[in-house]
Amino acid sequence: MASASWLDRSWGNLRRLLGRMPLRVKMITALLALVAIALLIISTVSLTVFRNYQISRANQQVTDQFNGQVVALQTGHSAFHFLPSVIASEPYVVALIASGTSLSAAAATQQLPPGTSLPDVPASSSWYKANGQRLVNVNATSGSDNWRVITKQLLVPITNYLGGETRTVNATLIVGYDLGDINGTISQLAGIDLIVSVIIIIGLALVGIAIVRASLRPLTDIEQTAAAIAAGDLSRRVPDHDPATEVGRLGRALNAMLAQIEASFHARERSEAAARRSEERMRQFVADASHELRTPLTAMRGYAEYYRQRGGVPDLPGPAAGPGSAAELGEAGPAGPPGSADGPAAAAADGSPAAAADGNGTGQLSRADLDRIMQRVEQESARMGVLVEDMLLLARLDQQRPIEHHPVDLLTLAADAVQDARIIAPGRRIELSVGSAAAFLVLGDEVRLRQVIGNLMSNALTHTPDGTPVTVRILAGPREPVPSVVLEVADEGPGLPPDQAERVFERFYRADQARTRTAGGTGLGLAIVAALVAAHGGTVTLQTSPGRGATFRVTLPLAPEARSDQPDEDADEDAPDHGGQPGSAQAASAARAAPRTDSR
């Protein structure tokens, strides 16, 4: 099992290596590898055949000589009349020695030429038993030669050269053939083969590189053309080659495709330019309208607050009845429906100077009616002021105006937002969960990032039933393409269907079109979140389904000083939020350090 796993890993590494290797390198490497393998096989086979031929020839000659000596000894026609007898006639050695005597000792008693090479045959009887009548290789007694030897123990009539007696003795016949330094010869041949093979491989490498480069030069031209087109030069074309070749046909097809792409690109540029002009006009209109509306809205809000702070004014005589008159407002406008406790009739019943509206709709507004109208004016002006500010912010973001880039501790902002939400909704369970990363610093505008978190928290509190738990999580995000931090705002509310989830970040989109203006918002909160996150180089996504709540996930790149080489292995480990004052650095540090999750 382990061997198979190792093979799989090795094969995977080899495939990845080949995938990163240029085509020309692959071709040249494959060519040289095949040639090297072929030369290795040829050399191995030739040296093996040569060795086998030398040994086979020696075997034949030794066997013939041995058989002749055995027949001669058995018939009494042998040249050996004394014991020991050693005959050395290059490349043969034929010896008849007493059993238990070494060939070297027997040769010492003979008058052999100086420097005669002899096989080093052991005198051990066990060796003769194991190798008797078998062809074996032995070394020479001196030098680096090798001998092919065959031996046999037999009874032969021998005359003792000292006493002249003839008797039958147990002797050993040795026949050897000098192979010379066959191993050295083969080593020399192998070295010659190696040198020749290296020369051939180098020559083939030089020739192969030249041929491959010349063959792939058209592909290099195509690569350079593609790089120039990617850099913006759409007029570049692939050089023409012979259409009878594959490269030529590929070049023609690419040129035709590039011509169509260039035409389409220019048409798209013209269309985009027209769309940008139209969009710029629309953005300018929104910016101008927002700017112009802020002044009257601010004045309206100021007068309303001034009236409220001074405690109201005496009842004023109402104008004549007519469309949009105060009498009509008293009957069906902000003062409430006729007959209600807040209507003109009720004011008259209380003894105030105001009189109830007559049958023609004329009369004076009561103090309570006027107060209510001013209160509504103040509320609507405040709401319109928020709308104008949101539209102006989106217009500025669309114009890609630069924002501040300072190190901001996202954990501190999240902790402050959680504390604010707990004050606004004390009956909800609102938790802060923190991962184990060392720091959650991002580069950005602190005010705008607070607005992002505040909008997400406001969305969770506004569009979920009372008592729905809300969880804010700070986690270490993905490390590719750059290390990042993730902020999640999750609720356990009713969630959204897919068609609504796809449009939540659109401007002025409201999932519940029937919501009242007081609680429903303007439909710009999440659009502002998406625009601000994009301006900070991040992304925001929504994970939701009906009945499973909603999780808004904001991913922002970490500040350079917060990036580390070690990944956050405990990104899902929860840590508690703080109970101190919003925005305190000590509270953020405590939120990082504690090992549990605190909720209240």
C-alpha positions in Angstrom: 0.0 0.0 0.0 2.8 2.4 0.9 4.7 1.5 -2.3 1.6 2.3 -4.4 1.2 5.6 -2.6 4.9 6.4 -3.2 4.5 5.6 -6.9 1.4 7.8 -7.2 3.2 10.7 -5.6 6.2 10.2 -7.8 4.1 10.0 -10.9 2.2 13.1 -9.9 5.4 15.0 -9.3 6.7 13.9 -12.7 3.6 15.0 -14.4 3.7 18.4 -12.7 7.4 18.8 -13.7 6.5 17.9 -17.3 3.6 20.3 -17.3 5.9 23.2 -16.3 8.6 22.3 -18.9 8.7 24.2 -22.2 7.9 22.3 -25.4 11.4 22.7 -26.9 13.0 21.3 -23.7 10.6 18.4 -23.7 11.4 17.5 -27.3 15.2 17.8 -26.9 15.1 15.9 -23.6 13.0 13.1 -25.1 15.4 12.9 -28.1 18.5 12.7 -26.0 16.9 10.3 -23.6 15.9 7.9 -26.4 19.4 8.1 -27.9 21.1 7.6 -24.5 18.9 4.5 -23.9 19.6 3.2 -27.3 23.4 3.6 -26.9 23.3 2.0 -23.5 21.4 -1.0 -24.8 23.8 -1.4 -27.7 26.9 -1.1 -25.5 25.5 -3.6 -22.9 24.5 -6.1 -25.6 27.8 -5.8 -27.5 29.9 -6.2 -24.4 27.8 -9.1 -23.2 28.1 -10.9 -26.5 31.9 -10.2 -26.6 32.4 -11.7 -23.1 30.2 -14.7 -23.9 32.1 -15.3 -27.1 35.5 -15.3 -25.3 34.3 -17.6 -22.6 32.6 -19.9 -25.0 35.7 -20.2 -27.2 37.8 -20.9 -24.0 35.3 -23.5 -22.9 35.5 -25.4 -26.1 39.3 -25.4 -26.2 39.7 -26.3 -22.5 37.1 -29.1 -22.9 38.8 -30.6 -25.9 42.2 -30.5 -24.2 40.9 -32.0 -21.0 39.1 -34.8 -22.8 42.3 -35.6 -24.7 44.4 -35.7 -21.6 41.9 -38.0 -19.8 41.9 -40.5 -22.7 45.7 -40.5 -22.8 46.0 -41.1 -19.1 43.5 -43.9 -19.2 45.1 -45.6 -22.2 48.7 -45.2 -21.0 49.7 -42.8 -23.8 49.9 -39.7 -21.7 53.0 -37.5 -21.7 52.9 -37.4 -17.9 55.4 -40.0 -16.6 56.3 -38.4 -13.3 54.4 -36.8 -10.5 54.1 -33.8 -10.3 54.2 -32.7 -13.9 53.3 -29.2 -15.2 53.2 -28.2 -18.8 52.8 -24.5 -19.6 52.3 -23.7 -23.2 50.6 -20.3 -23.7 47.6 -19.9 -23.4 47.3 -23.5 -21.9 48.4 -25.0 -18.6 48.1 -28.8 -18.2 49.2 -30.3 -14.8 49.0 -33.6 -13.1 49.7 -33.3 -9.4 49.1 -35.4 -6.3 45.8 -34.9 -4.5 46.1 -32.4 -1.7 49.0 -30.5 -3.4 48.5 -27.0 -4.7 49.4 -26.1 -8.3 51.7 -23.4 -7.2 53.8 -25.8 -5.0 53.9 -28.3 -7.9 55.0 -25.7 -10.4 57.8 -24.7 -8.1 59.5 -28.1 -8.6 59.3 -27.7 -12.4 61.6 -25.8 -14.7 59.0 -23.3 -16.0 60.0 -20.1 -17.8 60.2 -17.1 -15.5 57.0 -15.1 -15.2 54.8 -17.9 -16.3 51.2 -17.2 -15.3 49.4 -20.0 -13.6 45.8 -20.4 -12.4 45.3 -20.1 -8.6 43.6 -23.5 -8.1 43.0 -24.2 -4.4 44.4 -27.4 -2.9 41.3 -28.1 -0.8 39.6 -31.4 -1.5 36.2 -29.9 -0.8 36.8 -27.4 -3.7 37.6 -30.3 -6.0 34.5 -32.1 -4.9 32.4 -29.1 -5.6 33.9 -28.1 -8.9 35.3 -31.4 -10.3 34.8 -31.8 -14.1 33.2 -28.3 -14.2 34.3 -25.2 -16.1 35.1 -22.5 -13.6 36.8 -19.1 -13.6 39.8 -18.6 -11.2 42.2 -15.8 -10.9 45.9 -16.0 -11.8 48.5 -16.5 -9.1 50.0 -13.2 -10.1 48.7 -10.3 -12.3 45.1 -9.6 -13.3 44.5 -12.4 -15.7 41.6 -14.8 -15.5 41.7 -18.5 -16.2 39.1 -20.9 -17.4 39.8 -24.2 -15.6 38.5 -27.8 -15.5 39.8 -30.4 -13.0 39.4 -34.2 -12.3 40.7 -36.6 -9.7 41.6 -40.0 -11.0 44.0 -43.0 -10.5 46.9 -43.0 -12.9 50.1 -45.1 -13.2 53.0 -42.7 -12.5 56.8 -43.3 -12.2 58.4 -41.5 -9.3 61.2 -39.5 -10.8 63.3 -40.0 -7.6 63.1 -43.8 -7.2 62.1 -44.8 -10.7 59.2 -46.8 -9.4 55.9 -47.1 -11.3 52.8 -47.2 -9.3 49.1 -46.2 -9.4 48.4 -43.1 -7.5 45.5 -40.8 -6.8 46.3 -37.7 -8.8 44.5 -34.5 -10.0 44.4 -33.4 -13.6 44.2 -29.7 -14.2 43.6 -28.1 -17.6 43.4 -24.3 -17.8 43.0 -21.7 -20.5 44.3 -18.1 -20.0 41.5 -15.6 -20.8 43.9 -12.8 -20.2 42.6 -9.7 -18.4 39.1 -10.1 -19.9 37.5 -7.9 -17.2 40.0 -5.2 -17.9 39.4 -5.5 -21.6 35.6 -5.2 -21.2 36.1 -2.2 -18.9 38.2 -0.5 -21.6 35.6 -1.3 -24.2 32.9 0.1 -21.9 34.9 3.3 -21.4 35.4 3.7 -25.1 31.6 3.1 -25.6 30.9 5.7 -22.9 33.2 8.4 -24.5 31.7 7.7 -28.0 28.2 7.8 -26.6 28.8 11.2 -24.9 30.2 12.6 -28.1 27.2 11.4 -30.0 24.7 12.8 -27.4 26.5 16.2 -27.4 26.4 16.3 -31.2 22.8 15.3 -31.3 21.9 17.9 -28.6 23.5 20.7 -30.6 21.8 19.6 -33.9 18.5 18.9 -32.1 18.5 22.3 -30.4 19.1 24.0 -33.7 16.4 22.0 -35.5 13.8 22.4 -32.7 14.4 26.1 -32.4 14.0 26.6 -36.1 10.9 24.4 -36.1 9.3 26.2 -33.1 10.2 29.7 -34.2 6.8 30.3 -35.8 5.2 29.4 -32.4 7.5 31.9 -30.7 6.2 34.5 -33.2 2.6 33.6 -32.3 3.5 33.9 -28.6 5.0 37.3 -29.0 2.0 38.4 -31.1 -0.4 37.2 -28.4 1.6 39.1 -25.7 1.5 42.3 -27.8 -2.2 41.9 -28.2 -2.7 41.3 -24.5 -0.7 44.5 -23.9 -3.2 46.5 -26.0 -1.8 46.4 -29.5 -4.8 44.9 -31.3 -3.3 45.6 -34.8 -0.6 42.9 -34.4 -0.9 39.8 -36.5 0.9 36.5 -36.8 3.6 36.4 -39.5 2.5 34.4 -42.6 4.0 31.0 -43.2 3.5 28.3 -45.8 -0.2 27.2 -45.6 0.9 23.6 -46.4 2.3 23.4 -42.9 0.4 23.1 -39.7 1.9 26.3 -38.3 1.0 28.2 -41.5 -2.7 27.1 -41.2 -2.7 27.9 -37.5 -1.3 31.4 -38.2 -4.0 32.1 -40.9 -6.8 31.0 -38.5 -5.4 33.1 -35.7 -5.2 36.2 -37.9 -8.8 35.8 -39.0 -9.9 35.4 -35.4 -7.8 38.4 -34.3 -9.4 40.5 -37.0 -12.9 39.6 -35.7 -11.8 40.3 -32.1 -10.4 43.7 -33.0 -13.6 44.7 -34.8 -15.7 43.5 -31.9 -13.5 45.2 -29.3 -13.7 48.5 -31.1 -17.5 48.2 -31.3 -17.6 47.4 -27.6 -15.4 50.4 -26.9 -17.8 52.7 -28.7 -20.8 51.2 -26.9 -19.1 51.4 -23.5 -18.1 55.0 -24.2 -21.7 55.9 -25.0 -22.8 54.1 -21.9 -20.2 55.8 -19.7 -21.3 59.2 -21.0 -24.9 58.4 -20.2 -24.0 57.0 -16.8 -21.8 60.0 -16.0 -24.8 62.3 -16.8 -27.0 60.3 -14.5 -24.4 60.3 -11.7 -24.0 64.0 -12.2 -27.7 64.5 -11.9 -27.9 62.4 -8.7 -24.9 64.3 -7.2 -26.4 67.7 -8.1 -29.8 66.8 -6.9 -28.4 65.5 -3.6 -26.3 68.6 -3.2 -29.2 70.9 -3.9 -31.7 69.1 -1.7 -29.5 69.1 1.4 -29.9 72.9 1.9 -33.8 73.0 2.0 -34.0 69.8 3.9 -31.6 71.1 6.5 -33.6 74.3 6.9 -36.9 72.3 7.2 -35.4 70.1 9.9 -34.0 73.1 11.7 -37.3 75.0 11.8 -39.1 71.9 13.0 -36.6 71.3 15.8 -36.7 75.0 16.7 -40.5 74.9 16.9 -40.4 71.8 19.1 -37.7 73.2 21.4 -39.7 76.4 22.0 -42.7 74.5 23.1 -45.0 75.2 20.1 -46.9 78.4 19.2 -50.5 79.5 19.6 -53.1 78.3 17.2 -53.0 80.2 13.9 -56.1 81.0 11.9 -56.5 78.5 9.0 -56.7 79.6 5.4 -59.8 79.2 3.3 -60.8 75.8 2.4 -59.2 74.4 -0.7 -57.0 71.7 -2.0 -54.1 71.0 0.4 -55.5 73.4 3.0 -54.9 72.9 6.7 -58.6 71.9 7.1 -58.0 69.0 4.8 -54.9 68.1 6.7 -57.0 68.2 9.8 -59.5 65.8 8.3 -57.4 63.3 6.6 -53.8 64.4 6.9 -51.2 63.9 9.6 -53.6 65.1 12.3 -55.4 61.8 12.1 -58.8 60.7 11.0 -61.9 62.6 12.0 -63.3 61.6 15.4 -60.0 60.4 16.7 -58.6 61.5 20.0 -56.0 63.6 18.2 -58.4 65.3 15.7 -59.8 68.8 15.6 -63.0 67.8 17.3 -61.1 66.5 20.3 -59.1 69.7 20.5 -62.3 71.8 20.6 -63.8 69.6 23.2 -60.7 70.3 25.4 -61.6 74.0 25.5 -58.8 75.1 23.3 -59.3 78.2 21.1 -59.2 76.0 18.0 -62.6 75.3 16.5 -63.6 72.1 14.8 -63.7 72.0 11.0 -67.1 73.0 9.7 -69.0 71.3 7.0 -67.1 73.1 4.2 -63.7 72.0 5.6 -62.7 75.4 7.0 -61.5 76.2 10.5 -58.4 76.4 12.6 -55.9 73.7 13.4 -55.5 72.8 17.0 -52.2 72.9 18.9 -52.0 69.1 19.0 -52.6 68.9 15.2 -50.0 71.5 14.5 -47.5 69.7 16.8 -48.2 66.5 15.0 -47.7 68.0 11.6 -44.4 69.6 12.6 -43.3 66.3 14.1 -44.1 64.5 10.8 -42.3 67.2 8.9 -39.3 66.7 11.1 -39.4 62.9 10.6 -39.8 63.1 6.9 -37.1 65.7 6.5 -34.7 63.5 8.6 -35.5 60.5 6.5 -35.0 62.5 3.2 -31.8 63.8 4.6 -30.5 60.3 5.2 -31.6 59.4 1.7 -29.8 62.3 0.2 -26.6 61.5 2.2 -26.8 57.9 1.0 -27.3 59.0 -2.7 -24.4 61.4 -2.4 -22.1 58.8 -0.9 -22.9 56.3 -3.7 -22.3 59.0 -6.3 -18.9 59.7 -4.8 -18.0 56.1 -4.7 -19.1 55.7 -8.3 -16.8 58.5 -9.3 -14.0 56.5 -7.5 -13.0 59.3 -5.3 -10.1 58.1 -3.0 -10.8 57.1 0.5 -8.5 57.2 3.5 -6.2 54.3 4.0 -5.1 53.9 7.6 -4.6 50.8 9.8 -8.0 50.0 11.3 -8.6 47.3 13.9 -11.7 45.5 12.5 -12.2 43.7 15.8 -12.6 47.0 17.7 -15.2 48.2 15.2 -17.1 44.9 15.5 -17.1 45.0 19.3 -18.4 48.6 19.2 -21.2 47.6 16.8 -22.2 44.7 19.0 -22.3 46.9 22.1 -24.4 49.5 20.2 -26.8 46.8 19.0 -27.2 45.4 22.6 -28.2 48.9 23.8 -30.7 49.3 20.9 -32.1 45.8 21.2 -31.6 44.6 24.8 -34.0 41.7 24.4 -31.9 40.0 21.7 -29.0 37.6 22.1 -26.1 39.2 20.2 -22.8 37.5 20.2 -19.3 38.3 19.1 -17.1 35.3 17.9 -13.4 35.9 17.3 -10.9 33.6 15.6 -7.3 33.1 16.8 -5.4 35.2 14.4 -2.8 37.6 15.8 -4.4 40.8 14.5 -7.3 41.8 12.3 -5.9 45.0 10.9 -7.0 46.4 7.5 -6.1 49.5 5.6 -9.1 51.7 5.1 -11.3 54.5 6.3 -12.5 53.8 9.9 -15.6 55.9 9.5 -16.7 54.1 6.4 -15.9 50.7 7.8 -18.0 51.5 10.9 -20.8 52.4 8.4 -20.4 49.0 6.8 -20.7 47.1 10.0 -23.5 49.4 11.3 -25.5 48.9 8.1 -25.2 45.1 8.4 -26.2 45.1 12.0 -29.1 47.5 11.3 -30.3 45.2 8.5 -30.2 42.2 10.8 -32.1 44.0 13.6 -34.7 45.6 11.3 -35.6 42.7 9.0 -35.8 39.9 11.5 -38.4 39.3 14.2 -37.8 40.5 17.7 -35.7 38.2 19.8 -33.9 36.7 16.8 -30.2 35.9 17.7 -27.5 37.8 15.8 -23.9 36.7 15.7 -20.9 38.7 14.5 -17.8 36.7 13.6 -14.2 37.8 12.9 -12.1 35.1 11.2 -8.9 34.8 9.3 -9.8 34.6 5.7 -8.2 33.0 2.7 -4.4 33.6 2.1 -4.7 33.6 -1.7 -4.3 35.9 -3.6 -3.5 38.0 -0.5 -4.0 37.3 3.2 -7.4 38.6 4.3 -9.8 38.9 7.2 -13.5 37.9 7.2 -16.3 39.7 9.0 -19.6 37.8 9.2 -23.0 39.1 10.4 -25.3 36.1 10.8 -28.9 36.0 12.0 -31.4 33.2 12.5 -34.3 34.9 10.9 -36.6 33.8 8.1 -33.9 34.1 5.4 -34.5 35.0 1.7 -35.4 33.1 -1.4 -32.8 32.9 -4.1 -34.4 35.5 -6.4 -34.4 38.1 -3.6 -30.9 37.1 -2.4 -29.5 37.9 -5.9 -30.8 41.5 -5.7 -30.2 42.5 -2.1 -27.1 44.7 -3.1 -29.0 46.6 -5.8 -29.8 50.2 -5.1 -33.3 51.0 -3.9 -34.2 47.3 -3.9 -36.5 46.2 -1.0 -37.3 42.6 -0.5 -40.7 43.5 1.2 -42.3 46.1 -1.0 -45.2 46.3 1.5 -43.1 47.5 4.4 -43.9 50.9 5.9 -41.6 53.8 5.1 -40.8 54.1 8.8 -39.4 50.6 9.2 -38.6 49.7 5.7 -35.6 51.9 5.0 -34.6 53.4 1.7 -33.1 50.3 0.0 -29.6 51.8 -0.1 -28.0 50.3 3.1 -26.7 47.1 1.5 -25.8 48.9 -1.7 -23.7 51.2 0.3 -22.1 48.2 2.0 -21.2 46.7 -1.3 -19.8 49.9 -2.7 -17.7 50.7 0.5 -16.3 47.1 0.6 -15.4 47.3 -3.1 -13.7 50.7 -2.5 -11.5 48.9 0.2 -10.5 46.2 -2.2 -12.8 43.5 -0.6 -15.9 41.5 -1.4 -19.2 41.0 0.2 -21.5 38.0 -0.3 -24.7 36.6 1.1 -25.5 33.1 2.2 -29.1 32.5 2.9 -32.1 30.2 2.2 -35.7 30.4 3.4 -36.0 29.4 7.0 -32.2 29.2 7.6 -31.3 32.8 8.4 -28.9 35.0 6.5 -25.1 35.4 6.7 -23.4 38.5 5.2 -19.7 37.7 4.7 -17.3 40.7 4.2 -13.7 39.8 3.1 -11.1 42.5 3.3 -7.3 42.3 2.7 -5.1 42.4 5.8 -2.8 45.3 6.3 0.8 44.5 5.5 1.9 44.7 9.2 -0.7 42.1 10.1 0.3 39.5 7.5 2.3 36.5 8.7 3.7 33.4 7.0 1.8 31.0 9.2 -1.8 30.3 8.3 -4.6 30.6 10.9 -5.3 27.0 11.8 -8.0 27.9 14.4 -10.0 30.3 12.3 -13.2 28.8 13.6 -12.3 28.9 17.3 -14.7 31.3 19.1 -13.5 34.0 21.5 -15.7 36.3 23.6 -16.6 39.9 23.0 -15.9 42.5 25.6 -18.0 44.2 28.1 -16.1 47.5 28.3 -16.8 50.8 26.6 -17.3 50.8 22.8 -14.1 51.5 20.9 -11.7 50.7 23.8 -8.4 49.0 22.8 -8.4 47.1 26.1 -11.8 45.6 25.2 -10.5 44.5 21.8 -7.4 42.8 23.4 -9.6 41.0 25.9 -11.8 39.8 23.0 -8.8 38.2 21.4 -7.4 36.6 24.5 -10.4 34.9 26.1 -11.1 31.3 25.2 -14.9 31.2 25.4 -17.9 32.7 23.8 -19.9 35.2 25.9 -23.5 36.1 25.0 -26.0 38.2 26.7 
